[in-house]
């Protein structure tokens, strides 16, 4: 894939697919492990906060350094 737009679409698809799997798989696993609803919610919350923080960091790095081609 040499087209940057294709890579972006692939990346967004992969992230969405990963999140979809997490939403489907984590609740049954949490029940099996005996986690409470609060503990399960915390797992999703930490994931969302980490994504928000790292997205901003990667955005700044991309703006600062640009492409390396």
C-alpha positions as CSV (number, residue, x, y, z in Angstrom):
1,X,0.0,0.0,0.0
2,X,1.8,3.1,-1.2
3,X,-1.3,5.3,-0.9
4,X,-1.3,7.2,2.5
5,X,-5.1,7.4,2.4
6,X,-5.3,3.6,2.2
7,X,-3.1,3.3,5.2
8,X,-5.2,5.7,7.1
9,X,-8.4,3.8,6.3
10,X,-6.7,0.6,7.2
11,X,-5.5,2.0,10.5
12,X,-8.9,3.4,11.4
13,X,-10.5,0.1,10.5
14,X,-8.0,-1.9,12.7
15,X,-8.6,0.4,15.7
16,X,-12.4,0.1,15.3
17,X,-12.1,-3.7,15.0
18,X,-10.0,-3.9,18.1
19,X,-12.4,-1.8,20.1
20,X,-15.3,-3.9,18.9
21,X,-13.6,-7.0,20.0
22,X,-12.8,-5.4,23.4
23,X,-16.5,-4.4,23.9
24,X,-17.6,-8.0,23.1
25,X,-14.9,-10.0,24.9
26,X,-14.1,-8.0,28.1
27,X,-17.5,-8.2,29.9
28,X,-17.7,-12.1,29.8
29,X,-14.1,-12.3,30.8
30,X,-14.6,-9.9,33.7
31,X,-17.6,-12.0,34.9
32,X,-15.5,-15.1,34.7
33,X,-12.8,-13.4,36.7
34,X,-15.3,-12.1,39.3
35,X,-14.7,-8.4,38.6
36,X,-17.4,-5.9,39.6
37,X,-19.2,-3.6,37.1
38,X,-17.0,-0.7,38.5
39,X,-13.8,-2.6,37.9
40,X,-14.9,-3.5,34.3
41,X,-15.9,0.1,33.6
42,X,-12.5,1.2,34.9
43,X,-10.8,-1.0,32.3
44,X,-12.7,0.7,29.5
45,X,-12.2,4.2,31.0
46,X,-8.4,3.7,31.3
47,X,-8.3,2.5,27.7
48,X,-10.3,5.6,26.5
49,X,-8.1,8.0,28.5
50,X,-4.9,6.4,27.3
51,X,-6.1,6.6,23.7
52,X,-7.0,10.3,24.1
53,X,-3.6,11.1,25.6
54,X,-1.6,9.2,23.1
55,X,-3.6,10.5,20.1
56,X,-2.8,14.0,21.1
57,X,0.9,13.2,21.6
58,X,1.2,11.4,18.3
59,X,-0.6,14.3,16.6
60,X,1.9,16.8,18.0
61,X,4.8,14.6,17.0
62,X,3.4,14.3,13.5
63,X,3.0,18.1,13.2
64,X,6.5,18.7,14.6
65,X,8.5,16.1,12.6
66,X,6.3,15.5,9.5
67,X,6.9,12.7,7.1
68,X,10.3,10.9,6.9
69,X,10.0,9.8,3.3
